[in-house]
Amino acid sequence: MLTTRLFLYAVALLAPSVFLAADTTGAKRHAVDIRQDIVYAKPGERELMTDLHMPQGVKRPPLILFIHGGGWKNGNRKRCKLAWVAKHGYAIASIDYRLSQEAIFPAQIHDCKGALRWLRANQDQHGYDASKVVVAGTSAGGHLAAMMATSGDVKELEGNTGGNSDQSSRVQGALD
C-alpha cells in the first residue's frame, strides 16, 4: 500500500515536468470520459485493447501510457492505478498485453510498443497529444515501462504488434 502511494505521488510530481500543458496546480478538476475496449492490435485471435481516460474540457491533453502489473500471468487494463490523474488534465491510456501463458517474451514488450505506436497514429482521432509520452507501470508493468524507456530503437524489442511502424515507440519519461 505504501509503495502504491509513493508511486502515485511520483506521478503527480514528475509528470508535470514533462507535460506543462496539463493543469498541475490541482485547482481545477475535470470530469473524465472513459472510452473502453478500443482494439489496438490483434495478434492471432487475441484482441489487445486500451481504455482511454480523457479529461473533459482539455484540448489535446498530454498522454500517459499505463501498463498493469500481475506477475506476468494475470491482471488487466481495467485495474488502472492512474485513472485518477485524468481529473488533473492528463489523458491516460491503460493497455492490455499478452500474458506469459499466452505468449513468450518478448511478446509483452512488443505489445506495449505496438500500443504506443497505435496511440500516436490515432491521436488526432481521439483528441490527445502523443508527441511526448510518459509510460508508467506497476509490478510487471513497471518492468515493461522501464524496458520501454531504455530500449528505444532496439530492433529485437520493437516487434510489429499492431503495425504503425512509421510511428516512434520512444517515450519521454517513465515511472516504474
C-alpha positions in Angstrom: 0.0 0.0 0.0 2.8 2.4 0.9 4.6 1.7 -2.4 1.5 2.3 -4.4 1.0 5.7 -2.6 4.7 6.6 -3.3 4.3 5.6 -6.9 1.2 7.8 -7.3 2.8 10.7 -5.7 5.8 10.3 -8.0 3.4 10.5 -11.0 1.8 13.7 -9.6 5.2 15.3 -9.0 7.2 14.1 -12.0 4.7 14.1 -14.9 4.3 17.9 -14.8 7.9 18.4 -15.6 7.3 16.6 -19.0 3.8 17.9 -19.6 3.4 21.6 -19.0 0.1 21.8 -20.8 -2.0 20.0 -18.2 -3.5 21.5 -15.1 -0.9 20.6 -12.5 -2.0 23.1 -9.8 -4.8 20.9 -8.6 -7.1 23.9 -8.7 -9.3 22.6 -11.4 -10.8 19.1 -11.5 -12.1 17.8 -14.8 -14.9 15.3 -15.4 -13.5 12.2 -17.1 -14.9 10.4 -20.2 -13.8 6.8 -20.2 -13.6 5.2 -23.7 -13.4 1.4 -23.1 -12.4 -1.6 -25.1 -10.7 0.1 -28.1 -8.8 -2.6 -30.1 -5.2 -1.5 -30.9 -3.9 -4.8 -32.2 -5.0 -8.4 -32.9 -2.0 -10.8 -32.8 -3.6 -14.1 -33.8 -7.1 -14.4 -32.3 -6.3 -12.2 -29.3 -7.7 -8.7 -29.3 -5.4 -6.3 -27.4 -7.3 -3.3 -26.1 -6.9 0.0 -24.5 -9.1 2.1 -22.3 -8.7 5.8 -22.6 -9.5 8.1 -19.7 -10.0 11.6 -21.2 -10.4 14.8 -19.2 -13.3 16.8 -20.4 -12.7 20.4 -21.4 -9.0 19.9 -22.1 -7.9 20.4 -25.7 -5.3 17.8 -26.7 -4.3 16.7 -23.2 -0.8 15.1 -22.8 -0.8 11.3 -22.7 0.4 8.9 -20.0 0.5 5.2 -21.0 -0.2 2.9 -18.1 0.8 -0.8 -18.0 -0.8 -3.0 -15.4 1.0 -5.4 -13.2 0.2 -9.0 -12.3 3.4 -11.0 -12.2 3.3 -11.5 -16.0 0.4 -14.1 -15.6 -2.7 -12.0 -14.6 -4.0 -8.5 -14.2 -5.7 -6.4 -16.8 -6.1 -2.8 -18.1 -9.3 -2.3 -16.0 -7.1 -2.0 -12.9 -5.7 1.3 -14.0 -3.9 2.8 -10.9 -3.6 6.2 -12.7 -7.2 6.7 -13.7 -7.5 9.5 -11.1 -4.8 11.5 -12.9 -7.2 12.2 -15.8 -9.1 14.6 -13.4 -6.0 16.8 -13.5 -5.9 17.2 -17.2 -4.0 14.2 -18.5 -5.2 11.6 -21.0 -4.5 8.1 -19.6 -4.3 5.0 -21.9 -4.4 1.8 -19.9 -3.4 -1.1 -22.2 -3.6 -4.9 -22.5 -0.6 -7.0 -23.3 -0.3 -10.8 -23.8 0.4 -12.6 -20.5 3.0 -15.2 -20.1 0.6 -18.1 -20.6 -0.4 -16.6 -23.9 2.9 -15.7 -25.5 6.6 -15.9 -24.6 8.8 -12.9 -24.1 9.5 -10.6 -25.9 5.8 -10.5 -27.0 4.9 -8.4 -23.9 7.2 -5.5 -24.8 6.3 -5.8 -28.4 2.6 -5.4 -27.4 3.4 -2.3 -25.3 5.4 -0.7 -28.0 2.7 -1.6 -30.5 0.2 0.1 -28.3 2.2 3.3 -28.2 2.7 3.4 -31.9 -1.1 2.9 -32.3 -1.8 5.7 -29.8 0.5 8.0 -31.8 -1.1 7.1 -35.1 -4.6 7.7 -33.7 -4.0 10.8 -31.6 -6.0 13.1 -33.8 -9.0 10.8 -33.9 -9.1 10.6 -30.1 -8.0 14.1 -29.2 -4.9 13.7 -27.0 -1.3 14.8 -27.6 1.1 11.9 -28.1 4.1 13.9 -29.1 5.6 13.5 -25.6 4.5 10.4 -23.7 5.3 9.2 -20.1 4.9 5.5 -19.6 4.1 4.2 -16.1 3.5 0.7 -14.7 3.3 -1.3 -11.6 4.9 -4.7 -10.9 5.4 -6.5 -14.2 4.0 -3.3 -15.9 6.8 -1.3 -14.1 9.3 -3.7 -15.6 7.8 -3.2 -19.1 7.7 0.6 -18.5 11.4 0.6 -17.7 12.1 -1.5 -20.8 10.2 0.9 -22.9 12.2 3.8 -21.5 15.6 2.1 -22.1 15.1 0.2 -25.4 14.2 2.9 -28.0 15.2 1.6 -31.4 16.4 -1.7 -30.2 15.2 -3.8 -33.1 14.7 -7.0 -31.3 12.4 -5.4 -28.8 10.3 -3.3 -31.3 8.2 -6.1 -32.8 5.4 -5.4 -35.2 2.3 -5.7 -32.9 -0.4 -3.6 -34.4 1.6 -2.2 -37.3 2.1 1.6 -37.5 5.8 1.1 -38.0 6.1 4.7 -39.2 5.4 5.8 -35.6 8.0 6.0 -32.8 7.9 3.8 -29.7 10.3 6.1 -27.8 9.0 7.6 -24.6 10.0 10.9 -23.0 9.7 9.7 -19.4 9.0 6.7 -17.3 7.6 5.8 -13.8 8.1 2.3 -12.8 
